[in-house]
């Protein structure tokens, strides 16, 4: 209903209430009311929608406005399971390495596994659901929740970390590209010491880019904490990340004494998340009447205070570790740097987007937070080599691929140019013993050359689309091209022709018979 003049409802913002809703749900409806409330809350974030409701002339028009907005929202959200689809299914299998919305699955058998398990064991997982070996899921009212499984602590930590990293990427990429553009549009001859801020346009771009880039650590910590403790953890983790970024100590609360950096923010995120989990358990004993003040008062105030104290305490120790690591990397000779680049490249090519790849990526981004961009440059050169190398191989070694693989080569080329390693996965799945060594070799060569040439990349992405965000665009392109050629040549020698494979298979079949 609409209340034209508003009514005092003792709201937290002390403003009158103009819209009231009644949600009716069956007694055995599980979390249906929560699902309805969550969807309604999302719709009401649209100010235009709220105004339309308040101007409705009848109950019928009021309901029609809601139906139209809901239909519009559903049309925008592609590939989202409908309530009917969930109701009709026998069970739910969630193959994800980050948290997902769980309220909609209340009352259904739910099996949560990693992406790797979903790819490798689909039949086994489906069989578990069919054989009723999966427990019924009961939602506790949280907006986001993780169903833990047998993979335990390791997977849980990885999932929380990846949630932080995935949200952080937009800030790093956006900020890094703006910084790169600042150098592109600046005039080095005006003041070499102030390069990047000599002209008004460059100064503006670099300032905005630095601010966006500077948010990477608080966002990392905030969304790690959010992944662990849901919404109450966001502010707590964010402030913990800020305290780590500032390098606050008890002797200098304003910061600047230590360099806690990426590692400090990462720890702050986990500390903040589990602090809030602990606070939830402690405050669960409070009277029901105080339930409303927990998320808006108790969790943020006490959580922020505690995470700040703990982060301030550990900052000096983390700073010492970071300083030692930075000193080690800066003191590395040419051969050692090349070797580091080759190791990073090997890690990214081993599982092409999997946990090992993401571990290497997180390592390079941690160094970026410390102002060390060389390993990231090597990693981003290597990212594009597997799909581009395979694309080139399908062109120059056509007898080794069938028609479908030749078409995949075109797709792989496009994906490589925009820095998506996963374009190589179909080839690796089909012939891993020949493809994997070739792409690892090519990636290692390209990354090693990038380290030798001291190529910095200022954004956490690869391929040719970020060439302007590198310190040496021509060498970046050249090193990538060399790695691509090495991969293609390696495949030329080690990958058998289709005809030879066919003859070998036929001979083996005859022998077996």
C-alpha positions as CSV (number, residue, x, y, z in Angstrom):
1,X,0.0,0.0,0.0
2,X,1.0,3.7,-0.5
3,X,0.8,6.3,2.3
4,X,0.7,9.6,0.5
5,X,1.9,11.8,3.4
6,X,4.1,9.1,5.0
7,X,3.9,7.7,8.5
8,X,6.5,7.7,11.4
9,X,7.6,4.1,11.7
10,X,10.6,4.8,14.0
11,X,13.0,4.2,11.0
12,X,16.7,4.1,11.5
13,X,17.1,7.1,9.2
14,X,14.3,9.0,11.0
15,X,12.4,9.5,7.8
16,X,8.7,8.8,7.2
17,X,7.6,5.5,5.5
18,X,5.6,5.9,2.3
19,X,5.4,2.2,1.1
20,X,4.2,-0.8,3.0
21,X,4.2,-4.4,1.9
22,X,2.6,-7.5,3.3
23,X,4.3,-10.8,2.4
24,X,2.2,-13.9,2.8
25,X,3.8,-17.4,2.7
26,X,2.7,-20.9,3.6
27,X,3.6,-22.2,7.0
28,X,5.7,-24.9,5.5
29,X,7.2,-22.7,2.9
30,X,10.7,-22.7,4.2
31,X,12.5,-19.5,3.1
32,X,10.0,-18.4,0.5
33,X,9.3,-15.2,2.5
34,X,13.1,-14.5,2.5
35,X,13.3,-15.0,-1.2
36,X,10.4,-12.6,-1.7
37,X,11.9,-10.1,0.6
38,X,15.3,-10.3,-1.1
39,X,13.8,-9.8,-4.5
40,X,11.6,-6.9,-3.4
41,X,14.5,-5.2,-1.7
42,X,16.5,-5.4,-4.9
43,X,13.6,-3.9,-6.9
44,X,13.2,-1.1,-4.4
45,X,16.8,0.1,-4.9
46,X,15.5,1.6,-8.2
47,X,14.4,5.2,-7.3
48,X,12.2,5.4,-10.5
49,X,10.4,2.2,-9.5
50,X,9.7,3.6,-6.0
51,X,8.3,6.8,-7.4
52,X,6.0,4.9,-9.8
53,X,4.7,2.9,-6.8
54,X,4.0,6.0,-4.8
55,X,2.1,7.5,-7.7
56,X,-0.1,4.5,-8.3
57,X,-3.8,5.3,-8.5
58,X,-5.1,1.9,-7.6
59,X,-4.2,-1.5,-6.1
60,X,-4.3,-3.0,-9.5
61,X,-1.9,-0.5,-10.9
62,X,0.4,-0.9,-7.9
63,X,0.6,-4.7,-8.5
64,X,1.0,-4.2,-12.3
65,X,4.0,-1.9,-11.7
66,X,5.7,-4.5,-9.5
67,X,5.0,-7.2,-12.1
68,X,6.5,-5.1,-14.9
69,X,9.6,-4.3,-12.9
70,X,10.1,-7.9,-11.9
71,X,9.8,-9.0,-15.6
72,X,12.3,-6.3,-16.6
73,X,14.7,-7.5,-13.9
74,X,14.4,-11.1,-14.9
75,X,15.0,-10.3,-18.5
76,X,18.3,-8.6,-17.5
77,X,19.5,-11.6,-15.6
78,X,20.3,-14.2,-18.2
79,X,21.0,-17.8,-17.3
80,X,19.4,-17.5,-13.9
81,X,17.5,-20.5,-12.6
82,X,13.8,-19.7,-12.2
83,X,11.8,-20.8,-9.2
84,X,9.9,-23.3,-11.4
85,X,13.2,-24.9,-12.6
86,X,14.5,-25.2,-9.1
87,X,11.2,-26.7,-7.9
88,X,11.2,-29.3,-10.7
89,X,14.8,-30.5,-10.3
90,X,15.7,-33.5,-8.2
91,X,18.7,-32.0,-6.6
92,X,21.3,-29.1,-7.0
93,X,24.9,-29.5,-7.8
94,X,27.0,-26.3,-7.2
95,X,30.4,-26.4,-8.9
96,X,31.9,-23.1,-7.9
97,X,35.0,-21.7,-6.3
98,X,33.2,-18.7,-4.8
99,X,30.1,-18.2,-2.8
100,X,26.7,-18.3,-4.4
101,X,23.2,-17.2,-3.3
102,X,21.7,-20.2,-1.4
103,X,18.3,-19.1,-0.2
104,X,16.5,-20.3,-3.4
105,X,17.7,-23.8,-2.8
106,X,16.1,-24.2,0.6
107,X,14.6,-27.7,1.1
108,X,16.4,-29.2,-1.9
109,X,19.3,-31.7,-1.9
110,X,22.4,-29.6,-2.4
111,X,25.9,-30.8,-3.2
112,X,28.6,-28.2,-3.3
113,X,32.0,-29.0,-5.0
114,X,34.9,-27.2,-6.6
115,X,34.9,-26.3,-10.3
116,X,37.6,-29.0,-10.8
117,X,35.4,-31.7,-9.4
118,X,32.4,-30.5,-11.5
119,X,34.5,-30.9,-14.7
120,X,36.3,-34.1,-13.8
121,X,33.5,-36.1,-12.0
122,X,30.1,-35.0,-13.5
123,X,28.6,-38.5,-13.7
124,X,29.7,-39.4,-10.1
125,X,28.1,-36.2,-8.7
126,X,24.9,-36.7,-10.6
127,X,24.7,-40.3,-9.4
128,X,25.0,-39.1,-5.8
129,X,22.0,-36.9,-6.2
130,X,20.0,-39.6,-8.0
131,X,20.9,-42.2,-5.3
132,X,19.7,-39.7,-2.5
133,X,23.2,-39.5,-1.0
134,X,23.0,-35.7,-0.8
135,X,21.7,-34.0,2.4
136,X,18.7,-31.6,2.3
137,X,19.8,-28.0,2.5
138,X,18.2,-25.7,5.0
139,X,18.9,-22.0,4.7
140,X,19.6,-20.0,7.8
141,X,18.6,-16.6,6.5
142,X,22.0,-15.3,5.2
143,X,22.0,-13.7,1.7
144,X,25.1,-15.6,0.7
145,X,26.3,-18.9,2.0
146,X,28.7,-21.7,1.2
147,X,27.9,-25.3,1.6
148,X,31.1,-26.8,2.9
149,X,32.2,-30.2,1.6
150,X,34.9,-32.9,2.0
151,X,37.6,-30.7,0.6
152,X,37.7,-28.9,4.0
153,X,39.8,-26.0,5.1
154,X,42.1,-25.7,2.1
155,X,39.3,-25.3,-0.4
156,X,37.5,-22.9,1.9
157,X,40.5,-20.6,2.2
158,X,41.1,-20.7,-1.5
159,X,37.4,-19.9,-2.2
160,X,37.5,-16.9,0.2
161,X,40.8,-15.7,-1.4
162,X,39.5,-15.9,-4.9
163,X,36.4,-14.0,-3.9
164,X,38.6,-11.1,-2.8
165,X,40.9,-11.3,-5.8
166,X,38.0,-11.4,-8.3
167,X,36.4,-8.2,-6.8
168,X,39.8,-6.5,-6.6
169,X,40.6,-7.0,-10.3
170,X,38.3,-4.3,-11.6
171,X,40.1,-1.7,-9.5
172,X,43.6,-2.9,-10.5
173,X,42.8,-3.1,-14.2
174,X,40.9,0.2,-14.4
175,X,43.5,2.0,-12.3
176,X,46.4,0.5,-14.1
177,X,45.1,1.4,-17.6
178,X,44.4,5.0,-16.6
179,X,48.0,5.2,-15.2
180,X,49.3,3.8,-18.5
181,X,47.3,6.3,-20.5
182,X,48.7,9.1,-18.3
183,X,52.2,8.2,-19.4
184,X,51.0,7.9,-23.0
185,X,49.6,11.4,-23.1
186,X,52.4,13.1,-21.1
187,X,55.5,14.9,-22.2
188,X,58.6,13.4,-20.7
189,X,60.8,16.4,-21.7
190,X,58.9,18.9,-19.5
191,X,60.1,17.3,-16.2
192,X,61.5,13.7,-16.3
193,X,61.2,13.4,-12.5
194,X,57.5,14.2,-12.7
195,X,56.7,12.1,-15.8
196,X,53.0,11.1,-15.8
197,X,51.8,14.4,-14.3
198,X,53.5,17.1,-16.5
199,X,50.4,17.9,-18.4
200,X,46.9,18.6,-17.0
201,X,45.3,15.6,-18.8
202,X,48.1,13.2,-17.7
203,X,48.0,14.5,-14.1
204,X,44.3,13.9,-14.0
205,X,44.4,10.4,-15.4
206,X,47.3,9.4,-13.2
207,X,45.6,10.8,-10.0
208,X,42.4,8.9,-10.7
209,X,44.3,5.8,-11.7
210,X,46.4,5.9,-8.5
211,X,43.3,6.3,-6.4
212,X,41.6,3.3,-8.1
213,X,44.7,1.3,-7.8
214,X,45.1,2.2,-4.2
215,X,41.8,0.6,-3.3
216,X,42.9,-2.8,-4.4
217,X,44.1,-3.8,-0.9
218,X,41.0,-2.7,1.1
219,X,38.7,-4.3,-1.5
220,X,40.7,-7.5,-1.4
221,X,40.4,-7.6,2.4
222,X,36.8,-6.5,2.4
223,X,35.6,-9.2,0.0
224,X,37.6,-12.0,1.6
225,X,35.8,-11.0,4.9
226,X,32.5,-10.7,3.0
227,X,32.9,-14.2,1.6
228,X,33.5,-15.6,5.1
229,X,30.9,-13.6,7.2
230,X,28.4,-12.2,4.6
231,X,27.5,-8.5,4.7
232,X,28.6,-7.7,8.3
233,X,32.1,-8.8,7.3
234,X,32.4,-6.3,4.4
235,X,33.1,-3.1,6.4
236,X,35.2,-4.9,8.9
237,X,37.5,-6.5,6.3
238,X,37.6,-3.2,4.3
239,X,38.9,-1.2,7.3
240,X,41.4,-4.0,8.1
241,X,42.7,-3.7,4.6
242,X,43.0,0.1,5.0
243,X,45.0,-0.3,8.2
244,X,47.3,-2.8,6.4
245,X,47.7,-0.5,3.4
246,X,48.5,2.5,5.7
247,X,51.0,0.4,7.6
248,X,49.7,1.6,11.0
249,X,51.6,0.7,14.1
250,X,50.9,1.4,17.8
251,X,53.9,3.9,17.8
252,X,52.6,5.6,14.7
253,X,48.8,5.1,14.2
254,X,48.9,7.4,11.2
255,X,50.9,4.8,9.3
256,X,53.9,5.0,7.0
257,X,56.4,3.1,9.2
258,X,55.9,-0.4,7.8
259,X,54.9,-1.9,4.5
260,X,52.3,-4.6,5.2
261,X,51.0,-4.5,1.6
262,X,49.2,-7.4,-0.1
263,X,50.0,-10.0,2.6
264,X,48.8,-7.7,5.3
265,X,45.5,-7.0,3.6
266,X,45.0,-10.7,2.9
267,X,45.5,-11.5,6.6
268,X,43.2,-8.6,7.6
269,X,40.5,-10.0,5.4
270,X,40.6,-13.4,7.0
271,X,40.9,-12.0,10.5
272,X,38.0,-9.7,9.9
273,X,35.8,-12.4,8.5
274,X,36.4,-14.9,11.3
275,X,36.1,-12.1,13.9
276,X,32.5,-11.4,12.6
277,X,31.7,-15.1,12.7
278,X,32.9,-15.1,16.3
279,X,30.8,-12.0,17.1
280,X,27.7,-13.6,15.6
281,X,28.1,-16.6,17.9
282,X,28.7,-14.3,21.0
283,X,25.7,-12.0,20.2
284,X,23.4,-14.9,19.3
285,X,22.6,-15.1,23.1
286,X,21.2,-11.5,23.1
287,X,17.5,-10.9,23.3
288,X,15.5,-11.1,20.1
289,X,14.5,-7.5,20.5
290,X,18.1,-6.5,19.9
291,X,18.4,-8.4,16.6
292,X,18.0,-5.3,14.5
293,X,21.0,-3.5,16.0
294,X,23.5,-6.3,15.4
295,X,24.3,-5.6,11.7
296,X,24.1,-1.8,12.0
297,X,25.8,-1.2,15.3
298,X,27.4,-4.2,17.1
299,X,29.2,-6.0,14.2
300,X,30.6,-2.8,12.5
301,X,31.7,-1.0,15.7
302,X,33.2,-3.9,17.6
303,X,34.4,-5.7,14.5
304,X,36.2,-2.6,13.1
305,X,37.8,-1.9,16.4
306,X,39.1,-5.4,16.9
307,X,40.3,-6.0,13.3
308,X,42.2,-2.6,13.5
309,X,43.9,-3.6,16.7
310,X,44.9,-7.0,15.4
311,X,46.1,-5.7,12.0
312,X,48.1,-2.9,13.7
313,X,49.7,-5.5,15.9
314,X,50.7,-7.8,13.0
315,X,51.7,-5.0,10.6
316,X,55.4,-4.8,11.7
317,X,55.9,-8.5,11.3
318,X,54.2,-8.6,7.9
319,X,56.2,-5.5,6.9
320,X,59.4,-7.3,7.7
321,X,58.5,-10.2,5.5
322,X,57.5,-7.9,2.6
323,X,60.8,-5.9,3.0
324,X,62.8,-9.1,2.9
325,X,60.9,-10.4,-0.2
326,X,61.3,-7.0,-2.0
327,X,65.0,-6.9,-1.1
328,X,65.4,-10.5,-2.4
329,X,63.6,-9.7,-5.7
330,X,65.4,-6.4,-6.3
331,X,68.7,-8.1,-5.6
332,X,68.2,-10.9,-8.1
333,X,70.6,-11.2,-10.9
334,X,69.7,-11.6,-14.6
335,X,69.7,-15.4,-14.6
336,X,67.7,-15.6,-11.4
337,X,65.1,-13.2,-12.8
338,X,64.8,-15.2,-16.0
339,X,64.3,-18.3,-13.9
340,X,61.6,-16.6,-11.9
341,X,59.8,-15.6,-15.0
342,X,60.0,-19.1,-16.4
343,X,58.6,-20.6,-13.1
344,X,55.7,-18.1,-13.1
345,X,55.0,-19.0,-16.7
346,X,55.1,-22.7,-16.1
347,X,52.6,-22.3,-13.2
348,X,50.1,-20.4,-15.4
349,X,50.3,-22.9,-18.3
350,X,50.0,-26.0,-16.1
351,X,46.3,-25.7,-15.4
352,X,45.3,-22.7,-17.6
353,X,43.0,-20.8,-15.3
354,X,43.0,-23.3,-12.5
355,X,44.3,-23.0,-8.9
356,X,48.0,-23.2,-9.8
357,X,47.5,-20.5,-12.4
358,X,45.6,-18.3,-10.0
359,X,48.2,-18.8,-7.3
360,X,50.9,-17.4,-9.7
361,X,48.6,-14.5,-10.7
362,X,48.0,-13.6,-7.0
363,X,51.7,-13.7,-6.5
364,X,52.3,-11.2,-9.3
365,X,49.5,-8.9,-8.1
366,X,51.0,-9.0,-4.6
367,X,54.2,-7.7,-6.0
368,X,52.3,-5.1,-8.0
369,X,51.0,-3.7,-4.7
370,X,54.6,-3.2,-3.7
371,X,55.5,-1.4,-7.0
372,X,57.3,-4.4,-8.5
373,X,55.8,-5.0,-12.0
374,X,58.4,-7.2,-13.7
375,X,57.0,-10.6,-12.7
376,X,53.5,-9.5,-13.7
377,X,54.9,-8.5,-17.1
378,X,56.4,-12.0,-17.6
379,X,53.1,-13.6,-16.4
380,X,51.0,-11.5,-18.8
381,X,53.3,-12.3,-21.8
382,X,52.9,-16.0,-20.9
383,X,49.1,-15.8,-20.6
384,X,48.6,-15.4,-24.3
385,X,51.1,-17.9,-25.6
386,X,49.2,-21.2,-25.1
387,X,46.1,-20.3,-27.2
388,X,48.1,-18.3,-29.8
389,X,50.7,-21.1,-30.1
390,X,48.0,-23.7,-30.7
391,X,46.2,-21.4,-33.2
392,X,49.5,-21.1,-35.1
393,X,50.1,-24.8,-34.9
394,X,46.7,-25.6,-36.5
395,X,47.6,-23.3,-39.4
396,X,51.2,-24.6,-40.1
397,X,50.7,-28.2,-39.0
398,X,47.3,-29.0,-40.5
399,X,47.9,-32.7,-40.8
400,X,47.9,-32.9,-37.0
401,X,44.4,-31.6,-36.4
402,X,40.9,-32.5,-37.6
403,X,38.4,-30.0,-39.0
404,X,36.9,-29.2,-35.6
405,X,40.3,-28.5,-34.1
406,X,41.1,-26.2,-37.0
407,X,38.0,-24.2,-36.3
408,X,38.9,-24.1,-32.6
409,X,42.2,-22.7,-33.6
410,X,40.5,-19.6,-34.9
411,X,38.7,-19.2,-31.6
412,X,41.9,-19.8,-29.6
413,X,43.7,-17.1,-31.6
414,X,41.0,-14.5,-30.7
415,X,41.1,-15.6,-27.0
416,X,44.9,-15.4,-26.9
417,X,44.9,-11.8,-28.3
418,X,42.5,-10.7,-25.5
419,X,44.6,-12.5,-22.9
420,X,42.4,-15.6,-22.1
421,X,44.5,-18.7,-21.6
422,X,41.5,-21.0,-21.5
423,X,41.4,-21.1,-25.3
424,X,44.1,-23.8,-25.1
425,X,42.0,-26.1,-22.8
426,X,40.1,-28.0,-25.6
427,X,43.4,-29.0,-27.2
428,X,45.0,-29.9,-23.9
429,X,42.1,-32.1,-22.8
430,X,42.2,-34.0,-26.1
431,X,46.0,-34.5,-26.2
432,X,47.5,-33.4,-22.9
433,X,50.8,-35.4,-23.2
434,X,51.8,-33.5,-26.3
435,X,50.1,-30.2,-25.9
436,X,51.0,-29.4,-22.2
437,X,54.8,-29.7,-22.7
438,X,54.7,-27.5,-25.8
439,X,52.7,-24.7,-24.2
440,X,54.7,-24.8,-21.0
441,X,58.0,-24.5,-23.1
442,X,56.7,-21.6,-25.2
443,X,55.3,-19.8,-22.2
444,X,58.6,-20.2,-20.2
445,X,60.6,-18.9,-23.2
446,X,58.4,-15.8,-23.6
447,X,58.2,-15.1,-19.9
448,X,62.0,-15.6,-19.5
449,X,62.7,-13.1,-22.3
450,X,60.2,-10.6,-20.7
451,X,62.1,-10.8,-17.4
452,X,65.4,-10.4,-19.2
453,X,64.1,-7.4,-21.1
454,X,62.7,-5.9,-17.8
455,X,59.2,-5.5,-19.2
456,X,56.7,-4.1,-16.6
457,X,53.0,-4.6,-17.0
458,X,50.8,-2.3,-15.0
459,X,47.5,-4.2,-15.2
460,X,46.6,-7.8,-14.1
461,X,45.7,-8.9,-17.6
462,X,47.5,-10.2,-20.7
463,X,47.4,-10.5,-24.4
464,X,47.7,-7.7,-27.0
465,X,44.8,-5.6,-25.6
466,X,47.1,-4.4,-22.7
467,X,50.2,-3.7,-24.8
468,X,49.8,0.1,-24.1
469,X,49.9,-0.7,-20.4
470,X,53.4,-2.1,-20.5
471,X,56.7,-0.3,-20.2
472,X,58.1,-1.7,-23.5
473,X,55.3,-2.4,-25.9
474,X,57.5,-3.5,-28.8
475,X,59.6,-6.0,-26.7
476,X,56.4,-7.2,-25.0
477,X,54.9,-8.1,-28.4
478,X,58.2,-9.6,-29.6
479,X,58.7,-11.8,-26.6
480,X,55.1,-13.0,-26.9
481,X,55.6,-13.8,-30.6
482,X,58.7,-15.8,-29.9
483,X,56.9,-17.8,-27.2
484,X,54.1,-18.5,-29.7
485,X,56.5,-19.7,-32.4
486,X,58.4,-21.9,-29.9
487,X,55.1,-23.6,-28.9
488,X,54.1,-24.1,-32.6
489,X,57.5,-25.6,-33.5
490,X,57.5,-27.9,-30.5
491,X,54.1,-29.2,-31.5
492,X,55.4,-29.7,-35.0
493,X,58.0,-32.1,-33.7
494,X,56.2,-33.9,-30.8
495,X,52.6,-34.0,-31.9
496,X,51.8,-36.9,-34.3
497,X,49.9,-36.6,-37.5
498,X,46.3,-37.8,-37.5
499,X,47.1,-40.4,-40.1
500,X,49.9,-41.8,-38.0
501,X,47.7,-41.9,-34.9
502,X,45.0,-43.7,-36.9
503,X,47.4,-46.3,-38.2
504,X,48.8,-46.9,-34.7
505,X,45.3,-47.3,-33.3
506,X,44.4,-49.8,-36.0
507,X,47.6,-51.8,-35.4
508,X,46.9,-51.9,-31.7
509,X,43.3,-53.0,-32.3
510,X,44.5,-55.9,-34.6
511,X,47.1,-56.9,-32.0
512,X,44.5,-56.9,-29.2
513,X,42.1,-59.0,-31.3
